[in-house]
């Protein structure tokens, strides 16, 4: 891992503020997009380009066919 890498986490207060703003948003998809980002740790583009056919509900897995590195990966749902 890069020595300049810093893991950052949202505090409970930050999460509550975030979801209040999201619930007040006029964008009807934004709340679900952020839920998916937080749930999976995926990048924004991975979520926005995701397709239902890549989700295996039985195994609770999401196939991300092309990541930033150009390789496929799975995310647990």
Secondary structure by P-SEA (a helix, b strand, c coil): ccccbbbbbbcaaaaaaaaaaaaaccccaaaaaaaaaaaccccaaaaaacccccccccccbbbcccccccccccccc
